[in-house]
Amino acid sequence: MATEEPDINDGLTLVSYVAEDGVCQPHQGYGWQPVNVVNRQAWQEVENAIARSREMVDAGIVSCLHYYMTANQMTPSLLARYANRPGWLVRLHLRPFFFRRTSRASLARYAELFGISVEDLTAGRLRSPVYQRERHG
Amino acid sequence: MANLCPEAFPHRQSAHCESGVVSNLLRREGVEVSEAMAFGIGRGLFFGYLPFIRLNGLPLVTYRSVAGRIIRHFSKFPGISLQQKTFRDRRRAMVELDEALAAGRPVGLQTGVFWLPYFPRALRFHFNAHNLVVYGKAGEDYLISDPVFPAPVRCPAPDLERARFAAGALAPRGKMYWFQITDELFSPRLHIRAALDGVCRAMLGSPFPLIGVRGMRFLAGRLVRWPERLGHQRTILHLGHIVRMQEEIGTGGGGFRFMFSSFLRESAELLADRQLRAGAERMMQAGDEWRGFAAMAARICKERTRPGDSCLALAASLRSCAAQEEAIFWELSRWCREGR
């Protein structure tokens, strides 16, 4: 993972206002070093959470839905709103016992949301989050 | 990128999405308003520390007014009318978007950034108050002028639909808007004084201790106690979060203070006013102080501290920002009253 790169915006040039010749002007650049530091820090947090979730899935403490939720930076309530399911049901689905009993319809919703197949979910395959798949032009 | 028909929409990259969209949409209608001017007369500048609102478990710090405020202020100006729609039905929302495009009318959309595939990975958080302009359709792809990108981009229809109906805080509900110019004589210079007055009141006159200059001082007081209250690890996360809100894309740097300085300078030229020019210069110095604050906070986050870097020093820097801005806004509010 390219976390050690100085610029984590995939080479996107952004505009910021900088003081030049005593006046503030828009200026195109690759981002300011401190910003990249704190951005990387935030992503490190996300990646730590994903790693923790992976371990818990492997240990059988939570279902693979927990991994997909964490990897896509969601909370149970946000996931519930996206999947159009009540929050308590989503929280149950995060447990392996209830996840094995999830209805086909719910599984289809989750799969569509995360861009994976229902079989990925039932087989417990952990695929990369939405934002790491191929980028369109 | 091929056939994006850039001549169809006057795209100009900007630092902040909302002021950028307003500026670009108005330019399409033949009214020249720069991004900084849009930010200024839209009363974009603000400060608030709202620890009871949590983002990923971290307190909300905002350096600008709430999302959608700039657009709303513009809709109140005589000579400009704003048409705005939100939707319940996703299909209806996309159909109306297609109809607007077929009629040759570019529209602004509020979207979430998480679902937009053209965004770099690093910026794809669940943030739902992003603004962009859709100006055309090619096959199944929409042609988008996203103000924070250097050039127009394409986005597949299903992704755009999902982004328009992102869930969570500030859910856009497919919001779509466009401006109509009803008076050819609209000029931003008529609104500078009222806008400045509004910003000054928000920054100085709030009865709540978490808002404006008082909010900065409040945050400074809190910040000093973070190491003992939260422990080292959480303190670092909190500091990083403050800096991200301040310097992350869309702010133009210095927590919007540089952009506001640019607005003051432009106003000074429009109104040929010396006092505003001085205000612009001092606002720029305040922005520099903010940047110094961010740089020190980032050094602490990275544990590459220089001598003198500590939470105490950070708080002192923040208080100095507050003092500078307080002086500036008092000066400006006096200017506003004099001119009436």
Interface residues (C-beta under 8 A of the other chain):
Chain A: I8 N9 D10 L12 T13 L14 V15 S16 Y17 V18 A19 G22 V23 C24 Q25 P26 Q28 G31 W32 Q33 P34 V35 V37 V38 N39 Q41 A42 W43 E45 N72 Q73 M74 L78 R81 Y82 V130 Y131 Q132 R135 H136 G137
Chain B: M1 Q13 S14 A15 E35 A36 N56 F114 W115 P117 Y118 F119 P120 R121 A122 L123 R124 F125 H126 V148 F149 P150 V153 R154 C155 P156 D159 A167 G168 I236 L237 G240 H241 V243 R244 E247 E248 I249 T251 G252 G253 G254 F258 M259 S261 S262 R265 A280 E281 M284 G287 D288 A294 A295 A297 A298 R299 C301 K302
